[in-house]
Amino acid sequence: MSANNPGFTADAPAMLVPGWARSMAIATRAVFIVLGMAILVQALFVVQARPQDLVTGFHGMVDIVHRSMPPDFSALPDAAWPALETIDIGLFGTIMGIILAVPLSVLAAANVTPSRWLYYVSRAVIGFTRAVPDLVWALLFVTAVGLGPFPGGLALAVHSVGMLGRLFAETIENMDMAPIDALSLTGASRLQVFTHGVVPSVLPALAGIGLYRLDENIRSSLVLGFVGAGGIGFQLLTAMNLFQYRQVSLLLMVVFVIVFAAERLSAVCRERLA
C-alpha cells in the first residue's frame, strides 16, 4: 500500500489490464464468428444451396444405384488397357514434371539462385503453371495434339511443374546451409556445390514430395479423361452417356483399386525414405 493513501496499491492499474484484454479478446472473437457466419451465408446464397433437393432427389439416386448392380464384370478385360493408360499418364506427368521442376526450383530458391532476375522469372513460371488448373491445360493440349493419353500426360506435367517447383524451392530454402558454405569456402564450383551439397541435403525430401505428387497425378488423370485426355476416365464418361450403369459401377471399382493401390504404394515408399 502507498504511505499517502492506504487504500491504493501501485499494482492496481496492472490488475485492470487483464480484464480489459479479456474483453477485447471476447469482442474480437465475436467479430470473427459473425464474419465467418456472414461468409458462410453468402456462400450458401451464391451456390444456391437447396438441401431439400437432396431429399426429393433421393429416389433418383437409389434408382441409379439399383440399376448399377451387379457390376458388369464381362467388361473387365476392356477396362484393363484404359486403366494402364491412367496409371501411365500419372507416371509420365510426374516424371516430366520433376525433370522440369528441379532446375526451376533451384533458380527459384533465394539461398542458391545465381541471380535475382532469374529468381523472379522462375517464380513467375512456377506461379503461372500452378495457377492454371490441369483440366484447362488438358483442354489446351487436346486442341493442340488431339485426343488420347498424350495431352493428359502433358497437362499433368505442366501443372506438376508449378506444384513441385514451389515445394522443391521451399525445401531448398529451408535446408541447412552449413555444408553449402563449407564447400564454397573450399573453392568448389557452383556445379560442385549443387551436386555435393544441395542434392544430398534435399534429395530425401524431394523424393517424398515427388511420390506424393505421383499419387495426386494418378487421381487427376481419371478426371482428365472427361475432356478426351484418355485413360479410364474417358471410358467412364462414355459409359455414363450411354446409360450403361452396370459398366459404370465396374469402372468405379477399378478406379478405387487404382487409387487405393497408388496411395498405399506411395505411403510405403515415403516411409522407407523417411
C-alpha positions in Angstrom: 0.0 0.0 0.0 1.0 3.6 -0.5 2.1 5.6 2.6 -0.1 8.6 1.5 -3.2 6.5 0.5 -3.5 3.3 2.5 -6.4 2.1 0.2 -4.4 2.4 -3.0 -1.8 0.0 -4.3 0.8 0.7 -7.0 -0.2 -2.6 -8.8 -3.9 -1.6 -9.2 -3.6 -0.3 -12.9 -1.8 -3.5 -13.8 -4.6 -5.6 -12.3 -7.1 -3.8 -14.5 -5.3 -4.7 -17.8 -6.2 -8.5 -17.8 -9.9 -7.7 -17.6 -9.7 -5.2 -20.4 -7.6 -7.6 -22.5 -10.2 -10.4 -21.9 -13.0 -8.1 -23.0 -11.1 -7.2 -26.2 -10.4 -10.9 -26.9 -14.0 -11.8 -26.5 -15.1 -8.9 -28.7 -12.5 -9.9 -31.4 -13.7 -13.5 -31.2 -17.3 -12.4 -31.6 -16.4 -10.3 -34.6 -14.7 -13.2 -36.3 -17.6 -15.5 -35.6 -20.1 -13.1 -37.1 -17.8 -12.5 -40.1 -17.4 -16.3 -40.6 -21.2 -16.8 -40.4 -21.7 -13.9 -42.9 -19.2 -15.5 -45.3 -21.0 -18.9 -45.0 -24.4 -17.4 -45.6 -23.3 -15.6 -48.7 -21.6 -18.7 -50.0 -24.8 -20.7 -49.5 -26.7 -17.9 -51.3 -24.3 -17.7 -54.3 -24.2 -21.5 -54.8 -28.0 -21.6 -54.5 -27.8 -24.4 -51.9 -31.1 -26.3 -51.6 -30.8 -29.2 -49.2 -34.4 -30.1 -49.8 -33.4 -31.1 -53.3 -31.3 -33.9 -51.9 -34.4 -35.3 -50.2 -36.6 -35.1 -53.3 -33.8 -36.5 -55.5 -33.0 -39.4 -53.2 -35.3 -41.7 -55.1 -33.5 -41.0 -58.3 -30.1 -41.7 -56.7 -31.4 -45.0 -55.3 -32.7 -45.9 -58.8 -29.3 -45.3 -60.4 -27.6 -47.4 -57.7 -30.1 -50.2 -58.2 -29.6 -50.2 -62.0 -25.8 -50.3 -61.4 -26.0 -53.6 -59.6 -24.5 -56.1 -60.1 -21.4 -54.7 -61.8 -20.8 -55.9 -65.4 -17.6 -58.0 -64.9 -17.7 -59.0 -68.5 -16.4 -55.5 -69.4 -13.4 -56.0 -67.1 -11.0 -57.0 -70.0 -12.0 -53.9 -71.9 -11.1 -51.8 -68.8 -7.6 -53.2 -68.5 -5.9 -51.0 -71.2 -7.6 -47.7 -70.1 -6.6 -48.5 -66.5 -3.0 -48.9 -67.6 -3.3 -45.7 -69.6 -4.5 -43.9 -66.5 -1.5 -45.1 -64.4 1.0 -44.2 -67.2 -0.5 -40.8 -67.7 0.2 -40.1 -64.0 3.7 -41.6 -64.2 4.5 -39.6 -67.4 3.2 -36.3 -65.9 5.1 -36.8 -62.6 8.4 -37.8 -64.2 8.3 -34.9 -66.7 7.2 -32.5 -64.0 10.1 -33.5 -61.8 12.6 -33.1 -64.6 11.3 -29.6 -65.4 10.7 -28.5 -61.8 14.2 -29.3 -60.4 16.1 -26.7 -62.4 13.3 -24.2 -61.9 13.2 -24.7 -58.2 17.0 -24.2 -57.9 16.6 -20.9 -59.7 13.5 -20.0 -57.5 15.3 -20.7 -54.2 16.6 -17.4 -52.7 19.5 -19.0 -51.0 21.1 -20.7 -54.1 19.8 -18.8 -57.1 22.6 -17.4 -59.2 20.9 -14.1 -59.9 17.9 -12.0 -58.8 16.2 -11.7 -62.1 16.4 -15.5 -62.7 14.7 -15.9 -59.3 11.8 -13.7 -60.3 11.4 -15.2 -63.8 11.4 -18.8 -62.4 9.0 -17.8 -59.7 6.7 -16.3 -62.3 6.8 -19.5 -64.4 6.1 -21.7 -61.4 3.2 -19.5 -60.3 1.7 -19.4 -63.8 1.8 -23.2 -64.4 0.3 -23.7 -60.9 -2.4 -21.1 -61.3 -3.9 -22.7 -64.5 -5.8 -25.9 -63.5 -4.7 -29.2 -65.0 -8.1 -29.6 -66.6 -7.6 -26.3 -68.6 -4.1 -27.5 -69.6 -5.7 -30.7 -70.8 -8.2 -28.8 -72.9 -5.4 -26.8 -74.5 -3.3 -29.8 -75.3 -6.2 -31.8 -76.6 -6.8 -28.9 -79.0 -3.1 -28.9 -80.0 -2.3 -32.6 -80.3 -5.7 -34.3 -80.4 -7.5 -36.8 -78.3 -5.6 -39.5 -76.3 -3.4 -40.0 -73.3 -0.6 -37.8 -74.6 -2.4 -34.5 -73.9 -3.3 -35.8 -70.5 0.3 -36.5 -69.7 1.4 -33.1 -71.0 -1.3 -31.4 -68.9 -0.2 -33.1 -65.7 3.5 -32.4 -66.5 3.0 -28.7 -66.9 0.7 -28.4 -63.8 3.2 -30.5 -61.8 5.9 -28.1 -62.7 4.1 -25.4 -60.7 3.2 -27.6 -57.7 6.5 -29.4 -57.5 8.6 -26.3 -58.3 7.1 -24.4 -55.4 7.5 -27.2 -52.9 11.0 -28.0 -54.1 12.1 -24.3 -53.9 10.7 -24.0 -50.3 12.6 -27.2 -49.3 15.8 -25.9 -50.7 15.4 -22.6 -49.0 14.8 -24.3 -45.6 17.8 -26.6 -45.8 20.9 -26.4 -43.6 23.3 -24.0 -45.4 26.4 -25.1 -43.3 27.6 -27.8 -45.8 27.0 -25.4 -48.7 29.0 -22.6 -47.1 31.8 -25.1 -46.3 32.0 -26.2 -49.9 32.0 -22.7 -51.1 34.9 -21.8 -48.8 37.0 -24.7 -50.2 36.7 -23.1 -53.7 34.2 -25.6 -55.1 32.4 -24.5 -58.3 28.7 -23.8 -58.4 28.0 -27.1 -60.0 30.0 -29.0 -57.4 28.2 -27.2 -54.6 24.9 -28.2 -56.1 25.8 -31.9 -56.7 27.8 -32.5 -53.5 25.9 -30.1 -51.1 22.4 -29.2 -52.3 21.4 -32.6 -53.7 22.4 -34.8 -50.8 20.7 -32.4 -48.3 17.3 -32.2 -50.0 17.1 -35.5 -52.0 15.0 -37.5 -49.4 12.5 -34.6 -49.0 12.2 -34.1 -52.8 11.7 -37.8 -53.4 8.9 -37.8 -50.8 7.2 -34.8 -52.4 7.6 -36.5 -55.9 5.9 -39.7 -54.6 3.1 -37.7 -53.1 2.6 -35.8 -56.4 2.5 -39.2 -58.3 -0.4 -40.2 -56.1 -2.2 -36.9 -56.9 -1.5 -37.2 -60.6 -3.0 -40.6 -60.9 -6.1 -39.3 -59.3 -6.2 -36.3 -61.6 -5.6 -38.4 -64.7 -9.0 -40.0 -64.0 -10.8 -36.6 -64.4 -8.7 -35.6 -67.4 -10.3 -38.4 -69.3 -13.6 -36.5 -69.2 -12.2 -34.0 -71.7 -10.8 -36.6 -74.0 -7.4 -37.0 -72.5 -7.5 -40.8 -72.5 -7.5 -43.2 -69.6 -10.3 -44.9 -67.8 -12.0 -41.5 -67.2 -12.9 -41.3 -70.9 -14.3 -44.8 -70.8 -16.3 -43.9 -67.6 -17.8 -40.8 -69.3 -18.8 -42.9 -72.4 -20.5 -45.5 -70.2 -22.4 -42.8 -68.3 -23.5 -41.1 -71.5 -24.8 -44.4 -72.9 -26.6 -45.1 -69.5 -24.6 -48.3 -69.1 -24.7 -48.1 -65.3 -23.6 -51.7 -64.6 -20.4 -50.9 -66.6 -20.1 -47.6 -64.7 -20.1 -49.4 -61.4 -17.4 -51.8 -62.6 -15.2 -48.9 -63.8 -15.7 -47.2 -60.4 -14.5 -50.3 -58.7 -11.4 -50.3 -61.0 -10.8 -46.6 -60.2 -11.0 -47.4 -56.4 -8.4 -50.2 -56.8 -6.1 -47.9 -58.8 -6.3 -45.0 -56.4 -6.0 -47.2 -53.3 -3.0 -49.1 -54.7 -1.3 -45.9 -55.7 -1.9 -44.3 -52.3 -0.5 -47.3 -50.4 2.5 -47.7 -52.6 3.3 -44.0 -52.3 2.9 -44.2 -48.5 5.2 -47.2 -48.2 7.9 -45.6 -50.4 7.7 -42.4 -48.3 8.1 -44.4 -45.1 11.2 -46.1 -46.4 12.7 -42.7 -47.4 12.0 -41.1 -44.0 
